[in-house]
Amino acid sequence: MNPKYSPILENVPLPNGITLKNRIVMAPMTHSSSNEDGTVSDAELAYYARRTGGAGMVITAVTYVSPNGKGFADQFAAFGDEFIPGLTRLAGTIKEQGAKAVLQIFHGGRQCPPNEVGGDVVAPSAVPSERPGSPVPRELTEAEVEQIITDFAEATRRAIAAGFDGVEIHGANGYLIQQFVSPHSNRREDRFGGDAHKRLTFPLEIIDRIQAVVQKHATAPFIIGYRFSPEEPETPGLTMEETFILLDAIKEKGLDYIHVSLNDFWSKPRRGADESKTRMEWILERVGDKAPVIGVGNIHTADEALAAISTGVPLLALGRELIIEPDWVEKLESGNEEHIAVNLTKQDQERLVIPDPIWNMIVHVPGWFPVVEG
């Protein structure tokens, strides 16, 4: 190994006592490759087995915790005990090569396709998604909100039973938790709505309930992480100023990490903080030493990863790059970082064990992946 890159491969202790073998995390990525009944498929197991040997921690594609929380087709589920056997296979596949396995959990809220939830699209308030053709969602009753909080807790219990090392609460990318945090999508007047502090009631109660489940059911240290998106383009919408309020609250919850959702690690704020620092720098400053932060966003090469780590971010998530280069960490460890692939050819699907739904997105969505002739 080139000593220059040794900081990337350092062990990282988490607050709960678990130690990750390096700073690289496999980011959660939608693969739409599960079975139609919501169970884990052989195709997704093969996909994870091919690319989880090097990372210190692997965060799965997101699973839905409530029957009406399905965010897209061919997504695996965690809303019933009947899904535990498949979840057990998934956890075992990820952990077999030494990575810690974290199950990302969510409810899609107003972003759920109507055909996937029997037409029952729900949200904090009757404000439609920005997706073209999105229906006006049904506003959740207070009792239904409380049931969804219970659903998050129950999904965590199933993750423990399945052998996962942790869960990540998906509060990013415009899904239900972010919908409650946002002034754009949360117009409620009950205890789950109001100002920027009151709109945190839903995510904070989810964290509390999950922590109680872990305390009751886990027999070993169990990771609890939280992912968030720092800004929204809408007005009103989330700004960095409101994100600081969120961070001030969740960093006191004893989480094992806080995960930023960004397309570009080096992006600057739009609103709520000046452009003298990147979003990542503002977030690292705000969180301080209260919890490790996972940074992400358009990192491909070893030098790009090293530059990101040099900002002080403890953990770095790689997403599309680990689809392109499953052996990213192994090549770094063996001193072959110059052979890390950063693009695909149209002949690479079988070699890289990429399921058809992901491959079809790679091939047919212009600019989503760097595809070259080969």
KOLRO-171147 format. One line per field, with one value per residue (C-alpha): residue number from 1; x, y, z. Coordinates in steps of 0.02 Angstrom, whole numbers, plus 50000, padded with zeros to 5 digits. Each point is the difference from the previous one (the first is absolute). Layout:
<atoms>
num	c(NUM  ...)
east	c(X  ...)
north	c(Y  ...)
up	c(Z  ...)
</atoms>
This chain:
<atoms>
num	c(1  2  3  4  5  6  7  8  9  10  11  12  13  14  15  16  17  18  19  20  21  22  23  24  25  26  27  28  29  30  31  32  33  34  35  36  37  38  39  40  41  42  43  44  45  46  47  48  49  50  51  52  53  54  55  56  57  58  59  60  61  62  63  64  65  66  67  68  69  70  71  72  73  74  75  76  77  78  79  80  81  82  83  84  85  86  87  88  89  90  91  92  93  94  95  96  97  98  99  100  101  102  103  104  105  106  107  108  109  110  111  112  113  114  115  116  117  118  119  120  121  122  123  124  125  126  127  128  129  130  131  132  133  134  135  136  137  138  139  140  141  142  143  144  145  146  147  148  149  150  151  152  153  154  155  156  157  158  159  160  161  162  163  164  165  166  167  168  169  170  171  172  173  174  175  176  177  178  179  180  181  182  183  184  185  186  187  188  189  190  191  192  193  194  195  196  197  198  199  200  201  202  203  204  205  206  207  208  209  210  211  212  213  214  215  216  217  218  219  220  221  222  223  224  225  226  227  228  229  230  231  232  233  234  235  236  237  238  239  240  241  242  243  244  245  246  247  248  249  250  251  252  253  254  255  256  257  258  259  260  261  262  263  264  265  266  267  268  269  270  271  272  273  274  275  276  277  278  279  280  281  282  283  284  285  286  287  288  289  290  291  292  293  294  295  296  297  298  299  300  301  302  303  304  305  306  307  308  309  310  311  312  313  314  315  316  317  318  319  320  321  322  323  324  325  326  327  328  329  330  331  332  333  334  335  336  337  338  339  340  341  342  343  344  345  346  347  348  349  350  351  352  353  354  355  356  357  358  359  360  361  362  363  364  365  366  367  368  369  370  371  372  373  374)
east	c(50000  50058  50020  49925  49828  50016  49879  49859  50030  50011  49882  49854  49923  49815  49924  49918  50167  49993  50156  49995  50150  50020  49919  49910  49812  49897  49862  49818  49945  49833  50015  49817  50054  49899  49863  49825  49937  50124  50123  50187  50050  50149  50048  50021  50095  50123  50014  50046  50117  50100  50033  49999  50168  50100  49888  49999  49811  49864  49833  49868  49877  49854  49860  49825  49930  49813  49891  49957  50181  50065  50098  50031  49977  50092  50054  50026  49891  50020  49822  49967  50090  49977  50142  50128  50067  50046  50071  50105  50073  50039  50087  50100  50057  50063  50086  50085  50149  50021  49892  49873  49824  49877  49819  49933  49816  49871  49823  49983  49855  49938  50135  49920  49933  49811  50003  50125  49894  49825  49969  50023  50136  50023  50101  50009  49888  49903  50144  50047  50175  50096  50005  49901  49825  50010  49829  49950  50038  49884  50049  50044  49898  50094  49963  50072  50159  50021  49975  50138  50117  49958  50034  50176  50029  49933  50109  50148  49950  49997  50172  50068  49918  50073  50177  50031  50129  49890  49867  50006  49847  49973  49953  50064  49956  49825  49925  49877  50117  50068  49821  49963  50157  49968  49893  49953  49915  49949  49857  49928  49930  50009  50152  50089  49998  50043  50166  50170  50017  49825  50018  50139  49877  49977  50185  50047  49864  50057  50177  49936  49894  50140  50121  49874  49984  50189  50012  49869  50046  50183  50125  50152  50042  49881  50028  49869  50032  49899  50006  49942  50000  50061  49896  49847  49975  49821  49945  49954  50118  50145  50149  50167  49934  49860  50119  50108  49847  49979  50184  49997  49858  50058  50182  49945  49910  50152  49997  50144  50013  49916  49997  49988  49911  50088  50033  50165  50111  50067  49834  49966  49841  49854  49915  50021  50190  50129  50110  50163  49990  49931  49844  50109  50111  49849  49927  50162  50018  49821  50006  50173  50051  49822  49990  50103  49942  49992  50038  49952  49988  50088  50156  50084  50190  50115  50063  49823  49963  50160  49955  49828  50073  50121  49853  49981  49849  50018  49909  49977  49861  50026  49846  50007  50188  49978  49885  50134  50145  49950  50183  50033  50063  50094  50095  50045  50061  50108  50079  49905  49903  50048  49894  49841  49867  49898  49889  49905  49985  49843  50082  50026  49833  50039  50177  49942  49845  49880  49815  49897  49898  50158  50082  49850  50012  50186  49976  49841  50016  50121  50138  49953  50157  50159  49978  50135  50028  50099)
north	c(50000  50176  50083  50157  49918  49924  50128  49926  49827  50047  49916  50106  49973  50040  50069  49833  49909  49921  50030  50011  49929  50155  50167  49941  49970  49926  50128  49946  49988  49953  49843  49952  49818  49918  49872  50062  49943  50113  49864  50006  49924  49895  50137  50131  49878  49970  50187  50031  49851  50069  50171  49991  49921  50160  50129  50020  50019  49964  50091  49907  50067  50068  49887  50058  49984  50019  49919  50171  50059  49915  50129  49908  49837  49841  50067  49882  50017  49993  50030  49821  49856  49898  50104  49952  49846  50102  50139  49870  49941  50179  50039  49840  50035  50173  49946  49847  50101  50108  50152  50062  49983  50144  49993  50165  50024  50124  50045  50081  50114  50109  49930  49827  49954  49980  49829  49934  50049  49963  50184  50046  50132  50084  50146  50122  50120  49998  50073  49902  49946  50097  49844  50031  49930  49969  49990  50107  49887  49963  50086  49873  50000  50019  49817  49947  50101  49914  49831  50039  50042  49827  49926  50072  49922  49831  50003  50027  49850  49896  50067  49942  49829  49986  50031  50175  50105  50154  50105  50165  50113  50073  50180  50063  50015  50066  49844  50000  50049  50147  50044  50025  50105  50112  50158  49966  49832  50014  50122  49908  50087  49853  49948  49936  50171  50179  50092  49926  49924  49926  49921  49892  49907  49858  49958  50024  49882  49872  50011  49979  49849  49917  50026  49921  49848  49982  50012  49863  49879  50019  49888  50087  50179  50054  50147  50137  50129  50141  50067  50173  50118  50174  50106  50003  50108  50050  50158  49973  49854  49937  50116  49977  50104  49875  49855  50071  49988  49818  49962  50086  49883  49833  50020  49993  49834  49888  49944  49896  50105  50138  49975  50145  49976  50103  49984  50094  49991  50174  50089  50170  50052  50078  50084  50014  50003  50098  49927  50023  49813  49847  49917  49861  50123  50086  49832  49935  50161  49990  49816  50014  49846  49948  49867  49940  50076  49904  50108  49954  50070  49970  49918  49876  49993  49969  50179  50068  49892  50058  50183  49971  49911  50145  50114  49902  49897  49833  49891  50009  49915  49940  49965  49985  49977  49833  49944  50046  49934  49866  49975  50183  49971  49841  50090  50138  49874  49910  50157  49988  50162  50052  49854  50058  50012  50161  49957  49855  49921  49921  49829  50014  49943  49816  50028  50127  49901  50144  49952  50040  50144  50096  49959  50065  50165  50010  49972  50101  50151  50121  50064  49893  49893  50028  49869  49991  49893  49845)
up	c(50000  49961  50172  49926  50010  50173  50078  49894  50071  50184  50124  50057  50173  50015  50160  50045  50001  49827  49897  49809  49909  49890  49957  49843  50005  49859  49976  49995  49819  49926  49895  49969  49993  50139  49973  49960  50171  50089  50047  49969  49832  49949  49877  50135  50111  49858  49972  50182  50011  49853  50076  50190  50034  50020  50084  50187  50001  49873  50005  49903  49875  50098  50061  50044  50176  49964  49866  49928  50005  49843  49901  49837  49907  50050  50170  50146  50155  50189  50061  50057  50082  49841  49925  50134  49908  49846  50106  50090  49834  49953  50165  49991  49821  50046  50161  49926  49939  50155  49965  50127  49931  50025  49943  49936  50046  49938  49950  49829  50048  49857  49885  49997  49828  50016  49915  50129  50151  49938  49967  50184  49983  50169  50066  50145  49903  49837  49900  49843  49955  49869  49891  49840  50013  50188  50085  50147  50150  50144  50162  50134  50159  50164  50040  49832  50031  50167  49915  49875  50144  50070  49827  50001  50171  49943  49844  50115  50104  49841  49949  50169  49978  49825  50060  49935  50091  49993  49916  49909  50019  49826  50032  49832  49815  50025  50080  50145  50141  49901  49953  50185  50026  49849  50007  49819  50029  50185  50027  50151  50154  50122  50102  49844  49915  50034  50002  49956  50174  50009  49828  50073  50113  49875  49969  50182  50058  49871  50069  50178  49957  49903  50143  50119  49886  49990  50189  50018  49861  49950  50090  49924  49950  49862  49882  49981  49864  49926  49822  49948  49851  50048  49882  49888  49844  50042  50089  50137  50017  50102  50011  50086  50144  50032  49974  50140  50113  49949  50031  50170  50050  49930  50050  50182  49975  50015  49819  49932  49843  49900  49811  49878  49833  49867  49814  50018  50154  49963  49967  50077  50093  49907  50148  50187  50007  49903  49864  50094  50040  49915  50068  50068  50093  50078  50051  50075  50100  50063  50050  50078  50098  50043  49863  49852  49835  49837  49848  49822  49826  49835  50072  49883  50009  50147  49991  50004  50152  50086  49969  50076  50152  50024  50043  50162  49950  50093  49872  49813  49902  49823  49896  49812  50010  50088  49861  49873  50107  50127  50046  50042  50177  49954  49861  50121  50128  49872  49928  49836  50019  49823  49936  50088  49864  49988  49852  49922  49830  49934  50019  50189  50071  50026  50061  50130  50053  49969  50004  49846  50078  50048  49835  49904  50095  49965  49814  49972  50117  49916  50113  50150  49979  49898  49863  49867  49847  50033)
</atoms>
